[in-house]
């Protein structure tokens, strides 16, 4: 019985972790897009 609860907890933790990683990747992507925008303002493509 306690083992089941243990495994469920691990599953939830792993799911949380992957959601956090996804959000982290999204944040990185957004940051890169901002940098790219600034970059294209500074160096307009000829």
ABEGO torsion letter per residue (X at the ends): XAAAAAAAAAAAAAAAAAAAAAAAAAAAAAAAAAAAAAAAAABBBX
